[in-house]
Amino acid sequence: MPRFELSGLATAVGSMPHSDPKEACSLIAKFLPEIPAWPQLPQRSFLENMYFQFRPPFLEGRRLTEEVDGHIHIDRSGDLSGELEQVYTDYLENNIERYAMTPDRAAGFHAFLETELSPSAVKGQVTGPVSWGLTVTDEKRRPVLYDDVLADALAKHLRLKAAWQERELKAISPNTIIFVDEPSMALIGSAFVSLSKEQVVSLLEEVFAGIGGLKGVHCCGNTDWSVLLTTSLDILNFDAYSYGYTLALYPEEVKAFLERGGVIAWGIVPNEEEALKGETAKSLLNRLEEGIGALDRKGVSFRLLVERCLVTPSCGLGAISEGAAAWALELLAGVSRELRKRYVKEG
């Protein structure tokens, strides 16, 4: 449950297109002063790709190769028992020091810690166990998530990673938000993935357990939202620009989620340059109101939806130009401002 006001405030999903971490942080501080988020910078280095960035220590020293099919292949042959034993020891002892994010893999994170900020809350993110485990495959092109031992160790690694990150972010604000980024949730239930809902929930809950502040999930595709809404997450972040109507298919689950204190983060600003060119803060607010209205018509309180809402880009901005990313954040700030002016009583 939120311990600080969120109604209509804005934050970012994660990636930015910049090579200079200070420039990215400056832009975020300018447009997202209330809930800034540290920027991942995949254009700066392949090590800041969301999968390379959160590589677990038991797979360190093993070559990761990004293929044209979008998957990342790893040679995991050989004995992993020593490395896995270390992860479980760290897990049992809550030793988070070995899970620090180093400057070569997270320049944006370290620049963010040095940025002058006075926020209401601060946001971070980790790559989720489902997406990491489905995207990274072994030498036989089999997702590592299908190895029960590796899947469990991966979730524990990400839990420790999230805990370390949250501790560092508390130096900026005691109010923290950590998103678990799960784009591959869009595949759950499809013929392409043989993973049960129970396995998905178990993996996510393992990571959530390492987060003391607000915990969220970001999914930029369509999925069975009931799976996520019935976990212990506090914030559901989805691509409301393309899939705003989909939450209305789950009115009872959304209502229960909100009534227990949950927050919906509407990804209402597109992350594609052509789409951005045709939008204004007003047009995006209208689009957001349509999504909220669809739920209101299904019996979910409009007032509660606005009270328990954040606005974000639909996904990361790392694949567009720096100019387009700046415009996306300006639009985002404008949507937040107009939404709060229209529906949130100040003071």
Secondary structure, DSSP 8 states (H G I E B T S, - for coil): --SS--TTEE---SB---S-HHHHHHHHHHH-SSS-B--B-TTT-GGGSTTTTT--GGGTTS-EEE-TTS-EEE---S--HHHHHHHHHHHHHT--GGG---TTT-HHHHHHHTS----S-EEEEEE-HHHHHHHEE-TTS-BGGGSHHHHHHHHHHHHHHHHHHHHHHTTT-S-EEEEEE-GGGGGTTSTT----HHHHHHHHHHHHTT-SSEEEEEE-S---HHHHHTSS-SEEEE-HHHHTTGGGG-HHHHHHHHHTT-EEEEEEE--SHHHHHT--HHHHHHHHHHHHHHHHTTT--HHHHHHTEEEEESS--TTS-HHHHHHHHHHHHHHHHHHHHHH----
